[in-house]
Amino acid sequence: MKIKYRKSLMSIMTIIIIVLIFTGFTYQDKDSDDKIISDLMVERTRIMQKIMFNSDFNNEAMFESLSAVERHPLIEEDCEALKRYIDSDCDIVINMKVTNVKRTAKKANIIFYDVDAVWYMLGNSGHYTNDAQYTVRTITINGKTKLYGLENIMDSFL
């Protein structure tokens, strides 16, 4: 009787643990989400600025640099966009700060966020700031989190 009870208890505990893992109840705290998203977006911005203002980047180097923080399909979208802006007269990003991160959903290893950011820019008319809101998706594979999708919320209304 005791052995049957233990097996039943172990089975129930195993099921509970599996449910918790796959439903996202074991996710990291908000501060951790903020840091992960902020670090990924700042590094993405740094890499993209380096590519935009350096004509020495070829397609392979561009893809390799972005692969440090991005996965398909975002990396392909960014590579296509960057090809249009290499050696351009676009405004320079002085700094970018993520001001708010809100987790909105989780599906398997993909997490969805609403993100607010402030861009500190330098253009022909001088310094200025730009507030932006994004829908960001991350994917975690083998313990490494990367950007999977990034959409400016205002662009989705246009």
Wavefront OBJ file of the C-alpha trace (Angstrom):
o trace
v 0.000 0.000 0.000
v 2.822 2.432 0.893
v 4.669 1.697 -2.359
v 1.527 2.336 -4.407
v 0.949 5.593 -2.499
v 4.551 6.732 -3.141
v 4.316 5.935 -6.856
v 1.058 7.857 -7.114
v 2.544 10.811 -5.234
v 5.670 10.784 -7.422
v 3.531 10.657 -10.577
v 1.442 13.623 -9.435
v 4.547 15.624 -8.486
v 6.139 14.883 -11.869
v 3.030 16.046 -13.697
v 2.898 19.254 -11.642
v 6.553 20.014 -12.362
v 6.087 19.432 -16.096
v 3.005 21.665 -16.157
v 4.867 24.429 -14.319
v 7.801 24.282 -16.713
v 5.731 24.347 -19.893
v 3.249 26.986 -18.785
v 5.868 29.535 -17.838
v 5.323 29.643 -14.090
v 9.026 29.107 -13.538
v 10.159 32.129 -15.582
v 12.689 34.646 -14.368
v 11.647 37.736 -12.451
v 10.806 41.086 -14.082
v 14.237 42.595 -13.361
v 15.855 39.717 -15.206
v 13.514 40.203 -18.192
v 14.317 43.936 -18.206
v 18.058 43.262 -18.255
v 17.891 40.582 -20.947
v 15.766 42.703 -23.292
v 17.756 45.865 -22.619
v 21.097 44.136 -23.192
v 19.909 42.505 -26.427
v 18.442 45.715 -27.856
v 21.440 47.865 -26.921
v 23.864 45.345 -28.433
v 21.713 45.052 -31.584
v 21.763 48.842 -31.926
v 25.535 48.971 -31.447
v 26.104 46.305 -34.114
v 23.710 47.911 -36.591
v 25.316 51.350 -36.172
v 28.746 49.831 -36.727
v 27.540 48.183 -39.939
v 25.615 51.224 -41.234
v 28.605 53.534 -41.087
v 31.240 51.080 -42.319
v 31.314 50.100 -46.000
v 33.813 47.291 -45.288
v 31.036 44.984 -44.050
v 30.045 42.260 -46.475
v 26.939 40.094 -46.234
v 28.678 37.309 -44.315
v 30.224 39.673 -41.762
v 26.884 41.426 -41.329
v 25.059 38.137 -40.727
v 27.765 36.867 -38.369
v 27.769 40.070 -36.295
v 23.987 40.134 -35.911
v 23.808 36.411 -35.124
v 25.296 37.212 -31.716
v 21.936 38.705 -30.654
v 19.383 37.675 -33.293
v 17.743 34.618 -34.841
v 15.661 34.007 -37.950
v 13.459 35.785 -39.103
v 14.701 39.059 -37.535
v 18.298 38.594 -38.657
v 17.258 38.309 -42.323
v 15.012 41.386 -42.025
v 17.830 43.418 -40.466
v 20.396 42.299 -43.057
v 18.078 43.362 -45.884
v 17.409 46.723 -44.217
v 21.104 47.332 -43.542
v 22.036 46.739 -47.182
v 19.969 49.821 -48.043
v 21.647 52.030 -45.422
v 25.361 51.183 -45.499
v 27.388 54.407 -45.795
v 24.212 56.440 -45.572
v 23.564 59.835 -44.084
v 21.138 58.427 -41.501
v 21.052 60.001 -38.069
v 23.461 58.511 -35.540
v 22.250 56.758 -32.419
v 24.119 58.242 -29.468
v 22.387 55.995 -26.952
v 19.304 53.853 -26.583
v 17.625 53.155 -23.263
v 14.898 50.602 -22.603
v 12.495 52.240 -20.148
v 9.822 49.573 -19.726
v 9.527 45.850 -20.404
v 6.269 43.964 -19.989
v 6.010 40.236 -20.675
v 2.772 39.608 -22.556
v 2.884 35.921 -23.510
v 4.976 32.778 -23.633
v 4.656 29.951 -26.137
v 7.162 27.128 -25.695
v 10.601 28.818 -25.865
v 9.322 32.078 -27.428
v 8.483 34.982 -25.099
v 6.567 38.095 -26.179
v 7.167 41.542 -24.657
v 5.897 45.084 -25.004
v 8.927 47.354 -24.760
v 9.273 51.130 -24.435
v 12.549 52.738 -25.448
v 14.072 56.201 -25.712
v 16.500 56.876 -28.543
v 19.103 59.622 -28.122
v 19.998 60.719 -31.633
v 22.283 63.093 -33.515
v 21.108 64.397 -36.869
v 21.642 67.331 -39.182
v 19.572 69.556 -36.892
v 21.456 68.503 -33.736
v 20.641 66.261 -30.788
v 17.117 64.974 -30.209
v 15.259 62.131 -28.507
v 12.670 59.781 -29.894
v 10.299 57.626 -27.827
v 9.283 54.309 -29.367
v 7.227 51.265 -28.453
v 7.963 47.777 -29.719
v 6.564 44.306 -29.694
v 9.594 42.100 -29.082
v 9.881 38.334 -29.319
v 12.787 36.377 -27.901
v 13.669 32.750 -28.363
v 15.797 30.664 -26.027
v 17.732 27.739 -27.474
v 20.312 25.811 -25.464
v 20.065 28.395 -22.673
v 20.935 31.321 -24.993
v 18.286 34.026 -25.463
v 18.232 36.006 -28.708
v 15.915 38.455 -30.416
v 13.467 36.641 -32.681
v 11.195 39.458 -33.755
v 10.967 43.206 -33.260
v 8.169 45.393 -34.534
v 7.690 49.084 -33.956
v 4.113 49.372 -32.675
v 3.507 52.622 -34.591
v 4.540 50.938 -37.861
v 1.789 48.361 -37.387
v -0.841 51.149 -37.460
v 0.442 52.715 -40.688
l 1 2 3 4 5 6 7 8 9 10 11 12 13 14 15 16 17 18 19 20 21 22 23 24 25 26 27 28 29 30 31 32 33 34 35 36 37 38 39 40 41 42 43 44 45 46 47 48 49 50 51 52 53 54 55 56 57 58 59 60 61 62 63 64 65 66 67 68 69 70 71 72 73 74 75 76 77 78 79 80 81 82 83 84 85 86 87 88 89 90 91 92 93 94 95 96 97 98 99 100 101 102 103 104 105 106 107 108 109 110 111 112 113 114 115 116 117 118 119 120 121 122 123 124 125 126 127 128 129 130 131 132 133 134 135 136 137 138 139 140 141 142 143 144 145 146 147 148 149 150 151 152 153 154 155 156 157 158
